[in-house]
Structure formats: C-alpha cells, structure tokens
C-alpha cells in the first residue's frame, strides 16, 4: 500500500536538523505524571479537545464517528479510527514529548467529515509538547492522558488496556490457516457445536512457507475475526497465555493481527 508524507508535515531532514540543534520544548505535566509504562500500556481515545482558554473545541469528538485512538509503542505513535492509518515517531523527556512528521496510507474516504478530521489530527500532533497520565480514580474507571500543544490546545484522552496489558505478556505470533467451512465437533457444553478447522503454518524470516501442520478442530474463537462460510483465510495471530483460565475456556486467548491470505472455495 502506498505511503506518503503528508504535505503539511515538516520535511524529515528539516525536522532532524531542528532536533539535533534545539532542546525539547519546555512543558510541565498537566493533571498527572510522566508515566512512561502507562503511556504504552493503553489505547488512548480522544474524549475532549480544549482551546487555550479551556473552552471545548468543536469538530474533534462530535463528528458521530468512533473517537480517534492513539497508541504509543517503541517510539512510534499510531493513530486509528480515521480514513487512513496515521503514524509518526515520538520521543519523551520527562513530561515533554516531541512528535515527528505524520505519515499515512492514501486510501479514498467516502466521509468528508472524517477526512477533514484526519487532516486536522495530522496537523495537530506534531505540535505536541507535553503529556501526563492520571491513573484511574476508582476501580473500573479509565486512566486519563492529557496532551498539551504549542498553541495552547489540550487533549483529554481515556485509556483502554492493550492486549499485552490485559494478558500480562507480549504474546506469541502464530499463523493459522482456516478452512472454508466449519465442521461438526464434540463440545462438552454446547450441543451441535461447529468448530473452525485450522492448521498451523510456519514461515521463514524471508516469508517463505516452511511447514504446514495437520487439520485440527479449533474450539475457541479468534478475537477480531468473523468467519465467512466458503472463504479460506491465513491469519496472523497473537496468542496470549491466560493467567486466570475459566473452567470452560482455553488456556490461551487468540487475537487477530492481520489476514495474510484469503480465497473463496470453488462452488
């Protein structure tokens, strides 16, 4: 998929030059602390945008779309729930944050309002200068992230745990081929249950298929995956070991990362 640096972003070389010769912008943490571990442990959904006077800014959270979501991991900021996926580098120094040029895929968007929001997000993020995390105030409440910008704008975001946080590990990447049709299989709790049929696939570092396992009944569900009858898929999955396993559940949780191959079975 084609990528391009957004036309409104600073050229990469210019930004690198500025970063090399100027210090991080001064900014005090707002409403919390510079908790680096917490920053990477959650997906952050934009709930409120305030201008320099503290008044709510329209057009950020009132578009009717799902809230814009940020993810900070290994020096990369990823933005989801827009027309295109956006990303940028970032670096931290205490309660200060610097975000590099924003890049994104170039897919057409049928929703003009969402496309306009995407453009605004891409222009705003490189202006970040401060950040702070406020832990959840009570059990069941969400932690909050505040981002402050050079123009005085502040974003308030709420966190939801990443899969790594929920399951307590980075998980294991596996590949499963899913057969086009479910099959009848014995289930201790559900009569007439129909399982997915799967087999494991191993790839080399060069992406070449090196081994294929036998077909097996798969009694679990794969989070994020909806099976379509008659369609064969190869899935890249993160498999997590559960710390607390319900009596009727697998010791593992399976989360879809991406669909690698897809084809329709001959009719």
C-alpha positions in Angstrom: 0.0 0.0 0.0 1.4 3.4 -1.0 2.6 5.7 1.8 3.4 9.4 1.6 4.5 12.0 4.0 1.6 14.5 4.4 2.1 17.7 2.5 1.5 19.8 5.7 4.3 17.9 7.7 7.7 19.4 8.1 10.3 17.8 5.7 12.1 15.0 7.5 15.6 16.4 7.0 14.5 19.8 8.3 13.0 18.2 11.4 16.1 16.2 12.1 18.2 19.3 11.8 16.0 21.2 14.3 16.0 18.2 16.7 19.8 18.0 16.6 20.4 21.6 17.4 17.5 22.5 19.7 16.3 21.2 23.1 13.0 19.6 23.8 10.3 22.3 24.3 9.6 23.1 27.9 6.2 21.9 29.2 5.0 20.9 32.6 2.9 17.8 33.1 -0.8 18.5 33.3 -3.1 16.7 35.7 -0.8 13.7 36.3 2.7 12.4 35.9 5.1 11.4 33.1 4.4 7.6 33.5 6.1 6.0 30.5 4.9 2.5 31.3 1.3 3.6 31.5 1.6 5.6 28.2 2.4 2.4 26.3 0.0 0.1 28.2 -3.2 1.6 26.8 -5.0 2.6 23.7 -6.0 6.2 24.2 -9.3 7.5 22.9 -9.8 11.2 22.4 -12.7 12.4 24.6 -12.2 16.2 24.7 -10.3 19.0 23.0 -9.9 22.3 24.8 -8.6 25.6 23.4 -6.1 27.9 25.2 -8.9 29.4 27.3 -10.3 26.0 28.4 -13.3 26.1 26.1 -14.3 22.9 24.2 -13.3 22.9 20.6 -15.9 21.6 18.1 -15.1 19.1 15.4 -12.8 16.7 17.3 -15.2 14.5 19.2 -18.7 15.4 17.9 -18.4 14.0 14.3 -20.5 10.9 15.1 -17.5 8.7 14.3 -15.7 6.5 16.8 -13.2 8.5 18.9 -9.8 9.0 17.4 -7.4 6.4 19.0 -3.7 6.8 19.7 -1.2 4.0 20.6 2.4 4.7 21.8 4.8 1.8 21.4 8.6 1.6 20.9 9.0 5.1 19.7 6.1 5.0 17.2 2.8 6.8 17.6 -0.1 5.1 15.7 -3.4 6.8 15.0 -6.5 4.7 14.3 -10.3 5.2 13.5 -9.8 7.7 10.7 -10.0 7.2 7.0 -6.3 6.1 6.9 -3.9 4.8 9.4 -1.5 7.5 10.5 1.8 7.2 12.3 4.8 9.2 13.5 7.9 8.9 15.6 7.9 10.3 19.1 10.4 10.8 21.9 10.0 11.7 25.5 12.0 13.6 28.1 10.2 13.7 31.4 6.8 15.4 30.9 7.9 16.7 27.4 7.0 15.0 24.2 8.2 15.6 20.6 6.3 14.1 17.6 7.9 13.8 14.2 6.3 14.2 10.7 3.0 12.3 10.3 2.7 9.8 7.5 -0.3 7.8 6.4 -1.8 5.5 3.8 -3.6 7.1 0.9 -7.0 5.4 0.7 -10.0 7.2 -0.6 -12.5 8.2 2.1 -16.3 8.4 1.4 -16.9 10.5 4.5 -15.7 14.2 4.0 -16.1 15.0 7.7 -13.9 12.1 8.7 -11.3 13.1 6.1 -11.3 16.6 7.4 -10.8 15.3 11.0 -7.9 13.2 9.7 -6.2 16.2 8.2 -6.7 18.2 11.5 -5.3 15.3 13.6 -2.2 15.1 11.3 -1.5 18.8 11.6 -2.1 19.0 15.3 0.1 16.1 16.5 3.5 17.5 15.5 2.6 20.5 17.8 2.6 18.3 20.9 4.9 19.5 23.6 3.7 18.0 26.9 2.0 14.9 28.3 0.8 13.5 31.6 -1.0 10.3 32.7 -3.5 10.4 35.5 -4.2 6.9 37.0 -7.8 5.6 37.2 -9.5 7.3 40.1 -11.6 4.3 41.1 -12.0 0.6 40.3 -13.5 0.3 36.8 -12.6 3.8 35.8 -10.3 4.6 32.9 -6.9 6.3 33.3 -6.6 9.6 31.5 -3.9 11.1 29.3 -3.5 14.8 28.7 -1.6 16.1 25.7 -0.7 19.8 25.6 0.2 21.6 22.4 2.2 24.7 21.5 -0.9 26.6 20.5 -2.4 26.2 24.0 -4.8 23.4 23.0 -5.1 20.4 25.3 -6.5 16.9 24.5 -8.0 14.7 27.2 -7.9 11.0 26.3 -9.2 7.9 28.1 -7.2 4.6 28.2 -8.4 1.1 27.4 -5.9 -1.7 28.1 -3.9 -3.1 25.2 -4.0 -6.9 24.7 -0.5 -7.1 26.2 -1.7 -5.3 29.3 -4.9 -7.4 29.6 -3.0 -10.7 29.3 0.3 -9.7 31.0 2.7 -10.5 28.2 3.7 -9.6 24.6 2.1 -12.9 23.4 3.4 -15.2 20.7 2.9 -14.7 17.0 1.5 -17.7 15.1 -0.1 -18.3 11.7 -3.2 -20.4 11.2 -4.9 -21.4 8.0 -8.7 -21.5 8.4 -10.7 -23.9 6.2 -13.7 -22.5 4.3 -16.3 -24.4 6.3 -17.0 -25.2 9.9 -17.4 -28.8 10.9 -19.4 -30.7 13.5 -17.3 -31.4 16.6 -17.9 -32.6 20.1 -18.2 -29.9 22.7 -18.7 -30.6 26.4 -21.1 -27.6 26.9 -22.8 -26.9 23.6 -24.8 -29.3 21.5 -24.5 -29.3 17.8 -21.4 -27.1 18.0 -19.5 -26.5 14.8 -15.7 -25.8 15.0 -13.4 -23.9 12.8 -10.9 -26.2 11.0 -7.4 -24.8 11.3 -3.8 -25.9 10.7 -0.6 -24.2 11.7 1.8 -22.7 9.2 5.4 -21.8 9.7 7.2 -19.2 7.7 10.9 -18.4 7.4 12.4 -15.0 8.1 12.2 -14.4 4.4 8.5 -15.0 4.4 8.7 -18.5 2.7 6.3 -21.2 3.9 8.4 -23.9 5.6 5.9 -26.2 7.3 2.2 -26.9 7.4 0.6 -28.8 10.2 -2.4 -31.2 10.1 -6.0 -30.0 10.1 -7.5 -29.8 13.6 -10.7 -28.8 15.3 -10.5 -25.3 16.8 -12.9 -24.9 19.7 -12.0 -21.3 20.6 -13.0 -18.0 18.9 -10.4 -15.6 17.5 -10.9 -12.1 18.7 -11.4 -9.7 15.8 -12.1 -12.4 13.3 -15.5 -13.2 11.7 -15.6 -16.3 9.6 -17.4 -16.2 6.3 -18.6 -19.6 5.1 -16.9 -20.7 1.9 -13.9 -18.4 2.4 -10.4 -19.7 3.3 -8.0 -17.5 5.2 -4.5 -17.5 6.5 -4.4 -15.4 9.7 -1.5 -13.8 11.6 -2.5 -14.1 15.3 -1.1 -13.1 18.6 -1.6 -15.9 21.1 -1.6 -15.0 24.8 -1.4 -17.3 27.8 -4.2 -16.6 30.2 -3.3 -16.0 33.8 -6.7 -16.9 35.0 -8.5 -19.6 33.0 -12.3 -20.0 33.3 -13.4 -23.6 33.7 -14.9 -23.8 30.1 -12.2 -21.8 28.4 -8.8 -22.4 26.7 -5.5 -21.7 28.4 -4.9 -19.2 25.5 -6.5 -16.2 24.1 -6.3 -15.7 20.3 -6.3 -12.2 18.8 -6.3 -11.4 15.1 -3.4 -9.3 13.9 -4.0 -9.4 10.2 -5.3 -11.5 7.3 -2.4 -12.7 5.3 -4.2 -14.6 2.5 -7.9 -15.0 1.5 -9.6 -17.0 -1.2 -13.1 -18.3 -1.9 -13.6 -22.1 -2.2 -14.7 -23.4 -5.6 -18.5 -23.8 -5.7 
